Amino acid sequence: MLSTRHEIFLEVATWLSFTKASEVLFISQPAISKHIKALESQYKTTLFERKGNAIQLTTGGQLLLNRIRE
């Protein structure tokens, strides 16, 4: 069973969008960002690389995504 933070990470990683994940989960975009920052702090790594309005998974983010999907 996934934690709420991991479910949020999964949605952001699936859509590669904080905004789209917030719409799907009915959670504000700032709340999504806080949950992702908490996971990054927990794992001591950056999960997403932010480039302007676009994001992509880092190596650590891809590893976490693969682990969740298992």
N, C-alpha and C positions, 0 to 999 in steps of 0.2 A: 504494500500500500504506500502510495506516494504522499509526502507532506504537501501542504498547500503551496509552499515555496517551490517545490519541485514541479507541481502541476502548472504553476505560473511560468516557470522556466520552460517547460515543455511547449506551452502555447506560444511563448515569445520565439522559441527556436523553430517551431513549425512555421509560423507566419513571417519570421524575421522582421517583426514589427511590434514595438511596445504598444502602439496605438491600436492595432488590430487585436492584439491579445487582450487589451483592456475592454474593447467592445465585446469580444466573445465571452469574456469572464465576468462582465458587468462590474469591473473594478476600475477605479480611476487610474490614469496613466502614471501619476506620481506614486501611487501605491505599488504599482507594478515595478517601477524603478527601485523603490525601497526594498522590495522582496528580492530583486535580482542583486542589489548591492549587498544585502545580508548573505545571500548564497556565495557571492564573490568573497566576502569576508570569511565565511565559514570554510571555504575551500582554499583560501589564500591565493586566488588566481582570478584573472579577468575572464569572464565567460563570453562576452561579446565585444567585438571591435566596432566602435562607433565612428562612422565617416559621414558627417553632415546628418542628413535625415535617414541614411541607410545604416543597417547594422549587419554584421556577419559573425558567425561563431568563430571563436579562437580555437586553438588546439585543445585547450582545457574544456571549453564549452562543448566541442564535438565529442570528447571523451565522456563527459557527463551525459550528453544526449544519448550516446550509444549505450551507456550503462542503464539509463532509465528505460530505454526501449527493450532491453533484455528481459 
